[in-house]
Amino acid sequence: MALLPLLKSSNHHHSTPKITHSIAGDLKRKSLNQNWLKIKDEESSPKSRIPWRFKCRLSNASTYSSRIATDIYLYESPDASFDQYLEDKPRVFKAIVPDKRRSQQLDEEEWRVHMLPIQFLFLTCNPVIDIRLRCKSDGYDYPVGVPPHVTKVLDLDIVRWELQGLEDVLKPSEFTLGVKGALYPYRQGNLSRLRGQLTMSITFELPPVLSLIPEDVRRDVAQTVLKRLVENMKEKVNGSLLADYSKFKNERTKKLV
C-alpha cells in the first residue's frame, strides 16, 4: 500500500510532459494546416491568380513598339482657335475615325473602335479597342514631351482592348496593348504649328506557333505592322483632322456674320 502513492506520483510526473508535448504538436500541426489553407485560398482567388501568372511568364514575353511624330503648319483663326476645336472631342474623334460603322461612343470621353484586321506572320486578328480622349490645359498632367507652356493638349489613350480571332492562341492575361498619343498647337509669335506624337506597343507571351520563329524575324514583322498602324493615324491627323478644322473655322465665321 505504501507503494501506491509513489506509483501515483511517478505516473503523474512522467505523463504530464507527454500530454503537453502532444498538445503542442497538435497546435503546431493545426497552425501549419491553417497557414497552408490560407496560402491555397490566396492563390486560388481571382485577384492573386492573374498577377502571379503574369510574374511567372514575364521573362518569356516579347515587346515590340513603334513611335511617330507630326509637325506641320497650322493656320488658326482669331475667331476659331485650335484650342476651341480640340474641346469638341466627338468632332475630333470623328475626324480621326470617320467610318461610323466601325465605332461607337461609350460616354463623354470614350469610344469603341473595331479596327481593320491585322496580320502578324500567319496569324490574323480583329482588334477591338476603347479609346479615351481628354483635353488638358495649363501644363497640368501633360504627356511626356509636351512643353508646359502649350495652352491645350488632346491626350489619347487606350483603356481596354480585345483581340478577336486569337482566343485559341493568346489568353487576355498573356497580352498587353499600349497606345499613347498627344496632339496640340505649338505657337511662336504669330506662327502656329500642329504637333503630335503617338506610341504603340505590344507585349505578349510567345505562343507555341511563334516560339520557333527567329526573334529577328518576329521583331521585323511586328515593327512593320505597328509602323503601318501609327503612320495610318498620322495620315488621318495630317489630312482628315486639318480638313475638318478648316470646316470648323468656316462654320464659326458664318455664325459671327
N, C-alpha and C positions, 0 to 999 in steps of 0.2 A: 504493500500500500504506500510505503514511503517513496516508491519509485514513480508513482502516478504524477505527483506534482512536477517531478523532474522531467518526465517524458512530455508532459503537457507544456511545460515551459520550453523544452527543447524544440518541440514541434512548432510552437508559436514563433520561436526565434528563427527557424530556418524557412518557414513558409511565407513569412511576410515579404522578404526580398523577392521571392519567386513571384508572388502575386503582383508586387509593384512593378517588376520587370515586364510581366505580361501586360499590365495596363499601359505602360509606357510604349511597349511595342505596338499595341492596338491603336493608340493615339497617333503614333508616328505613321503607321500604315494608313490610317484614316486621313491624316493630313496630306500624305503623298497622293492618295486616291483623289481627294478633293482638288488638289493642285492640277493633277493630270486631267481631270474632267473639266476644270476651268480653262486649261490650255486648249483642249479639244473644242470646247464651246466657242472660244475666241477665234480659233482657226476656221470653224465652220460658219461663222457669222458673215453676212454679205459685206459688211464694212471692212473686215480684215482680209477676206479672201482675195479681193481684187488687188490691193497694194502688195500683198505677199507674192502673188503671181507675177505682177509687174516687176518687182525687185528681182525675182529669180531669173527672169527672162531678159532683163535689160542688157546683159552682156552679149546676147545673141541678136540684138536688134541692129538694124541699119537705118541711118538717117541721110536723107537727101534734101537739098534746098536750092532755091533759086531766088535771086533778088533783082529788081529792076527799078529804075527811077525815070521820072519825066521832068523836063524843064523847058517850057515853051512860053512864047509871048502871050500875054493876056490883056485884052483890050476891054477895060472896065468903063462903065458909065457912071457919072456922078449920081444919077437917079436910080441906078440898079447895080450896086456893087456885088462883087463875087461873094462877099460875106453874106449878103441877103439871100443870094441864090443857094448857098450851102445850107441855110436854115430850113429850106424846103426839102427835107430828106426824102419824102416819097418821090418827088420830082427827080432828084439827083439819082435815086436808085433806078428809076425807070429809064433814065438816060444811059446808065451803065449796063442795065439788063433790060433791053427793050422788048424781048419776047415775053409777052404776058402769059403764054401757055406754060412756060417753064418756071413761073414764080408766083408767089402769093405773099401778101403782107400778113404778119402774125400779130404785131402790135405797133406802137408808135416808132419803135427803133429796130425791129427785127423783121427779116424777110426770109422765106424759104425758097431755095433755088434748086431746080432739078437740072444739073449740069449735063452737057452732052457726054456721050460715052468716052471713057479714057482707056486706051490700050497700053498695057505695060508688058512687053515681051509677048507671051501668048495668053495673057490674062486680060479680060475686059470687064470694066465695072462702070456703073452709073452712079456717080456721087450725088447725094442729096445733102445740101449744106444750109445751115441757118446763119445768115449774115446780120451783124449788128452795126448800125451806123449811128455815130454820136458826134455832135458838134461841141467843140471845146474852144474856150477863149481865155484871154488874159494870162496866157502862159501856164494855166493850171492843168497838171496831169497830161502834158503834151507827150506824144510819142517820141522815142529816141531819134535824134537827128533834126527835129523841128526847132528852129530858133525861137526863143521865148518872146521876142518882140512881135511875132506874127499875130495878127488880130483874130483870125479864125482858122480852125483846123477841123476837117472832117476825118474822124477816126473810123477805120473799118476793121472789123474783127469777126472771125468765125467762132461761134459759141457751141454749135452742135453739128454732127455730121453722121452720115451713114453711107456705106459702100454697098449698094445693091448689086448683086451678081457675084459677090465674093464670099457669101455666107459659108460655103463649104471649104474655103481656103484660109480666110482670116477671121478670127473672132474679134469683136469690138475692143476687148481689152488688150489685143495684140497690135493695135494700130492707132496712130495719132496723126491728125492733120492739123497743121497750123498755118493760118493766114493772117498777116498783119499789114495794114496799109494806112497811109495818110495822104490827104490832099489839101492844099492850102495856097492862098495867094501870097506871093512874096513881092513886096513893094520897095522900090528905091527911088525916092523923089517922085516924079510923075510917071515912072515906068512900073509896070506890073508884070509879073511872070507867074505862070501856073506851075507849081512844083508838086511832085508826088513821089511816093515810094511804096513799094509792095514787096513783101517777102512771103514766100510759100515754102513750107517744109512738110515732109512726111517721115514718120518713124514707124517701122513695123518689124516684127519678128519674122524672120525668113521662113516661109512655109517649105515643106519638103520639095515642092515642084521648082523652087527657085534656088535652093541651097547648093545645087550642083553647078549653077552658072557662075563663072568667074566674077569676082567683085568689080573689076574694072568695067566689064560689060554691063552689069546691072547699074552701076553708077552712071555711065554714059547715057543709057537709055532713060533712066529716071530723071536725070537733069535735063535731057532733051524734052521730055514730056512736061516737066514743070516750067521750063523756059517758054514753051509754046503757050502754056496757060497764062502766065504772067504777061507775056507780050500781047496776047489777045485782050487782056484787061487794059493794058496801056493804050492799045488802039481805040478801045471804047472811050477812054478818057480824052485822048487827043482828038478824036473825031466826034462821036455822038454827044459827049458832055459839052464840048465847046459850042457845037451847033445848037444844042438846047439852051445854053446860056445866052446865045445871040437872040433866040426867040424870047427868052425871059426879058432881056433888055428892051426889045421892041414892044412887048406887052406892057411893061412898066411905063414906057414913053407914051404910048397911046392913052393910058389911063390918066396921065398928067395933062394931056392936051384938052 
